[in-house]
Amino acid sequence: MRENARLRAVAPGRVNLIGDHTDYMGGLVLPMAVHLATTIEFDRGGDALELSSAQFSGVAHVPLPVMDPTAVTPSWARYPAGVAAELGSTTGFVGRIDSAIPPGAGLSSSAALEVATALALGFDGSPTELARVCRDAEQRATGVPCGIMDQLASAAGRAGHALLIDCATDEVRHVEVPDELEFWVVHSGEQRSLDTSAYATRRAECETAAALIGALPSAAHDAIATLHDPVVRARAHHVRTECDRVRAAAEALGAGDASAMGALMVESHQSLRDDFEVSTPGIDALVDAALERPGVRGARITGAGFGGCIVVLADPIADLGELGTDRWQVRPSDGARVVAK
Ligand code: GLA
């Protein structure tokens, strides 16, 4: 039986202002849900997911319950299938997906799709529970051992605010973003896919370090110095210092201190480039070009890296010139919800 009312599940993408490759080690992150969102217009009912997409070709017919989301085609339907598998859903929906989030750009298009799917499937729980289900769904659908940042930013976003998340507990504190601080997302033109990237290797390197010296976000610098393998040592150094930067950035942001925030973003980029090695020459050049533009206070790679976008902090009068292949001024937005069409 189908319900009559046509509903729309809306889930925002996110930009991470600072704090990358810290979430899966129980560290701090400071993302913000953005106005670029994924929507699913749906009619609940039936014993399958029937999905089409405004951006991708193919129609997905996914019988419920889902046992193995990795085998689902077309490949974009693995994410909704992963959510149905995690929830153990036996009642589905007919849905049309439409997204303003560029895929493969580091803006969490996959997390937004997962969160919107869970809501369309009738998920009824807190934003944290929603995010945990969707993180597990992504891991199950893609094999990428991601953390919780993207799903939690999408589920728990608040207009006008960034989210300071302690990923040891998944506790969220909303930090007001002053109007005079403008954030831009600038695309490098380099698309990337995490399942073919070194994401899992980076996480494994961090886990090697943590097994030797304990939790990285609070590790003593002396302990990090005892790590013999220079690669493992550098990864641990990144996580430790990035968490300090996130803490300082949350204060700078709340105080409207663009100079301090910008400087921390630049330091974060250098750490992700040198210690964590997830930048690319194209992204580094884009960050450098951004920092030369009048009115720009800071710039860094955002998200997992290996390509995608940078995030730029700029004064309202900034002139970004011809920067990037595409760009968006992003506003902090509300988290995921279901609305009547
Ligand atoms: C991806 C993952 C997140 C996080 C970032 C890097 O977006 O999904 O969990 O690890 O990379 O900060």
Boltz pocket constraint, residues with backbone or C-beta under 6 A from the ligand:
constraints:
  - pocket:
      binder: B
      contacts: [[A, 19], [A, 20], [A, 21], [A, 22], [A, 23], [A, 24], [A, 146], [A, 147], [A, 148], [A, 149], [A, 150], [A, 303], [A, 304], [A, 305]]
      max_distance: 6.0
